[in-house]
Amino acid sequence: MKRYYIIVLLLSLALNSYSQAKLSPLKIGDQMPDIPLGTVMDSKGNVSDAYQGKTKFSDFRGKLLIFDTWQTWCSSCIAGFPKMSKLQEKYRDRIQIFLVNSSSYEDQKMLKNWLALRKGRIPAEKSVFPENLPILIGAKEIESLFPIRRGIGYHVWVDQHGKVALRGISENSNETKIEEFLSGKNISFVQDNAGKYNSAKPFFKVSDSMVNALQNFSVSFGDFTDEFADPYGTGVDAHIDTLARSKRMTYLNQTIHYLYELATREKLQTDSNIVFGKRIVFEVDDLSKYTVDKKLIKAALTDISYRKTGHCFEMTVPLETPDSLQKSIMLQSLNSYFNLRNGISGKVEQRNVKCYKLISKRNSQNLKTKFTEMLFTSRVKEKGQRIFVYKAGTVNEIFKHYFMFAGISKFVFPGIIINATGISGAIDLDLKPYSEMQSYEEVKLELNRHDLDIVEGNEYIDMLVITENNWDKKNLTGR
């Protein structure tokens, strides 16, 4: 009898191993194999092998399944959890969203410790994980079925019958698309392909003879493509072809906003006192046609946002072309193309804009450094307060790094920050992280500790201005 049980157990293990080994990547329309949920974790870090009494994915037949892939280092993934929670709440009887973590290192113990560390940095009433979203950890089977392409953060949809319906960027999972899918409509979506484009070769290949002709000047434009390139945008700044004596820049799936910024970056960098801020003015009626910058547009981004705003641009010039001339040709080309297609143009010109000036309240000799090389460290002081410590940095170096974290702060200066301290040479500073600042007044208080301040004003500054041809100057709203 014991031999019988041993044989059955070994046979069961062998079949299970064979089953797991046979898992291969799925494509749209494929049937998802009936695999177990695996380890399910709740919002507090507790684990089980079931969710609401269900232990395998076939138990959810009749619902649209959405796999939201993530890992702890992916801040944009985590930032999307509240949106997914709202979708789960709205369609709770018709969909089931899973937060899928396939990392071998992020097990239950590690994630519980991670949750504990984060508790002190977020309001007590909030949790990193919404209570209505189960977390699958160590989900290697799902990763085998849907391998990582461009990186973590992609979404997968499996329909009510267990067939793969969607694989692509997280912005595909929005209310409009879910409504369309649940009502039986055919949906379009943006894939998450990456790596298909070989940057060693031109993206726009007119003909073999043309490529073989060693052409050293060309400009090409194209529409958004998620089949051959990263949907969030990719680029090659300077690919050198010594045989053709040419250099090429290729930017794929980039917004009009970003392409114009690339073309004018050198011109805008001549003012060394600009520490931080977006140096762009849009004189347009609908910003969503030109950018996906979340700080500029208020509406939630969807897959349509990327498809609508993404463009492909490629330019090849003779190898000896100076960079400044190359960017000038790029700007002229952008204006020619987008003027015909979108009725817009871009240029750099001085504008009187709102700004914030960093000033020294007195002779700040006490800030002078005794160190010879710049050093940055982050340390924890009393009561768990983090402090950024800068040694031997210039005012520009320190504050360019300091305000770099504005993207994850609750408070962002609505203007450009200028260094007007008059302090030359290297200094030492220790500052509370900007990402933890809640208001303008809190920033001022932190600077005041070092006899520094920040004051509001207006200055004439070189700005990138993107204007629609029919723009009425009277309607300028300062956007």
TAUR-V572532 format. One record per residue. RES is the residue in one small letter. PSI is psi in radians with two decimals (NA if undefined). Layout:
# TAUR-V572532
res,psi
RES,PSI
RES,PSI
This chain:
# TAUR-V572532
res,psi
m,-0.73
k,-0.70
r,-0.69
y,-0.83
y,-0.72
i,-0.76
i,-0.77
v,-0.75
l,-0.81
l,-0.71
l,-0.72
s,-0.78
l,-0.71
a,-0.76
l,-0.71
n,-0.76
s,-0.72
y,-0.71
s,-0.78
q,-0.68
a,-0.49
k,-0.14
l,2.18
s,2.78
p,2.43
l,2.68
k,3.00
i,2.29
g,-0.27
d,2.63
q,2.26
m,2.24
p,2.70
d,1.56
i,2.73
p,2.76
l,-0.58
g,-2.55
t,2.09
v,2.21
m,2.50
d,-3.10
s,-0.27
k,-0.05
g,0.09
n,2.54
v,2.74
s,-3.09
d,0.34
a,2.80
y,2.07
q,0.67
g,-0.02
k,2.43
t,-0.21
k,2.85
f,-0.48
s,-0.32
d,-0.25
f,0.20
r,2.45
g,-0.23
k,2.62
l,2.17
l,2.34
i,2.10
f,2.06
d,1.81
t,2.50
w,2.87
q,2.89
t,-0.47
w,-0.19
c,1.57
s,-0.61
s,-0.57
c,-0.86
i,-0.64
a,-0.38
g,-0.15
f,-0.76
p,-0.68
k,-0.76
m,-0.61
s,-0.71
k,-0.67
l,-0.72
q,-0.71
e,-0.75
k,-0.69
y,0.60
r,-0.48
d,-0.11
r,-0.27
i,2.80
q,2.08
i,2.35
f,2.35
l,1.99
v,2.07
n,2.00
s,0.10
s,2.40
s,-0.38
y,-0.39
e,1.25
d,-3.05
q,-0.77
k,-0.80
m,-0.76
l,-0.62
k,-0.71
n,-0.70
w,-0.74
l,-0.73
a,-0.68
l,-0.63
r,-0.36
k,-0.59
g,-0.15
r,-0.07
i,2.75
p,2.53
a,-0.52
e,-0.12
k,2.67
s,2.64
v,-0.74
f,2.20
p,2.54
e,-0.42
n,0.17
l,1.94
p,2.53
i,2.20
l,2.11
i,2.62
g,0.60
a,1.13
k,-0.54
e,-0.74
i,-0.68
e,-0.59
s,-0.66
l,-0.57
f,1.31
p,2.67
i,2.35
r,-1.34
r,-0.26
g,3.02
i,2.68
g,-0.09
y,2.77
h,2.59
v,2.36
w,2.34
v,2.17
d,-3.10
q,-0.27
h,0.11
g,0.24
k,2.52
v,2.16
a,-0.43
l,2.49
r,2.03
g,-2.74
i,2.74
s,-0.48
e,-0.20
n,-0.54
s,1.49
n,2.89
e,-0.75
t,-0.81
k,-0.65
i,-0.74
e,-0.81
e,-0.78
f,-0.79
l,-0.40
s,0.05
g,0.12
k,2.65
n,2.35
i,2.64
s,2.70
f,2.86
v,2.14
q,2.93
d,0.60
n,2.56
a,2.61
g,-0.16
k,-0.53
y,2.18
n,1.84
s,-0.22
a,-0.21
k,2.67
p,2.49
f,-0.74
f,1.88
k,1.77
v,-0.81
s,2.78
d,-0.72
s,-0.61
m,-0.68
v,-0.69
n,-0.20
a,0.07
l,0.80
q,2.44
n,0.24
f,2.17
s,2.68
v,2.25
s,2.54
f,2.69
g,2.97
d,3.05
f,2.43
t,2.18
d,0.05
e,-0.59
f,-0.14
a,2.85
d,2.13
p,-0.38
y,-0.02
g,2.45
t,2.92
g,2.75
v,2.08
d,-0.69
a,1.54
h,2.08
i,2.25
d,1.73
t,-0.53
l,-0.78
a,-0.10
r,0.97
s,2.84
k,2.53
r,2.45
m,2.35
t,2.15
y,2.10
l,2.40
n,0.76
q,2.60
t,2.81
i,-0.73
h,-0.90
y,-0.71
l,-0.74
y,-0.62
e,-0.71
l,-0.73
a,-0.44
t,0.07
r,-0.78
e,-0.71
k,-0.66
l,-0.24
q,0.02
t,-0.43
d,1.78
s,-0.22
n,-0.09
i,2.06
v,-0.72
f,2.65
g,2.72
k,2.04
r,1.12
i,2.46
v,2.18
f,2.14
e,1.26
v,2.79
d,-0.56
d,1.75
l,-0.48
s,-0.18
k,-0.32
y,-0.27
t,2.74
v,0.34
d,2.03
k,-0.34
k,-0.25
l,-0.62
i,2.46
k,-0.45
a,2.67
a,2.48
l,2.46
t,3.12
d,-0.58
i,-0.58
s,-0.77
y,-0.70
r,-0.61
k,-0.61
t,-0.25
g,2.36
h,2.71
c,2.36
f,2.34
e,2.34
m,2.31
t,2.31
v,2.80
p,2.55
l,-0.57
e,0.00
t,2.16
p,2.60
d,-0.68
s,-0.69
l,-0.66
q,-0.78
k,-0.56
s,-0.73
i,-0.68
m,-0.79
l,-0.77
q,-0.72
s,-0.75
l,-0.76
n,-0.72
s,-0.81
y,-0.91
f,-0.34
n,-0.72
l,-0.71
r,-0.74
n,-0.11
g,0.68
i,2.88
s,2.77
g,2.58
k,2.88
v,2.18
e,2.77
q,2.35
r,2.56
n,1.86
v,2.74
k,2.39
c,2.96
y,2.24
k,2.20
l,2.15
i,2.76
s,2.21
k,-0.37
r,-3.12
n,1.89
s,0.98
q,-0.46
n,-0.21
l,-0.24
k,2.56
t,2.74
k,-0.03
f,2.83
t,-0.36
e,2.49
m,2.40
l,2.36
f,2.29
t,2.72
s,2.18
r,2.86
v,2.19
k,-2.81
e,2.60
k,0.42
g,0.16
q,2.17
r,2.58
i,2.36
f,2.20
v,2.10
y,2.32
k,2.33
a,0.78
g,2.65
t,2.88
v,-0.76
n,-0.82
e,-0.80
i,-0.86
f,-0.40
k,-0.69
h,-0.75
y,-0.83
f,-0.05
m,-0.41
f,0.23
a,-0.47
g,-0.41
i,0.25
s,2.64
k,-0.42
f,2.22
v,2.29
f,2.21
p,0.86
g,-3.10
i,2.48
i,2.23
i,2.45
n,1.83
a,0.49
t,-0.51
g,0.11
i,2.16
s,2.74
g,-3.10
a,2.58
i,2.96
d,2.44
l,2.56
d,2.26
l,2.51
k,2.36
p,2.37
y,-0.55
s,-0.30
e,0.03
m,2.50
q,-0.30
s,2.91
y,-0.76
e,-0.63
e,-0.65
v,-0.77
k,-0.79
l,-0.70
e,-0.71
l,-0.63
n,-0.45
r,-0.43
h,0.36
d,0.52
l,2.87
d,2.96
i,2.23
v,2.59
e,2.55
g,-2.94
n,2.52
e,2.65
y,2.07
i,2.51
d,2.19
m,2.61
l,2.14
v,2.08
i,2.09
t,2.37
e,2.51
n,-0.59
n,0.30
w,2.28
d,1.99
k,-0.47
k,-0.40
n,0.15
l,2.15
t,0.07
g,0.26
r,NA
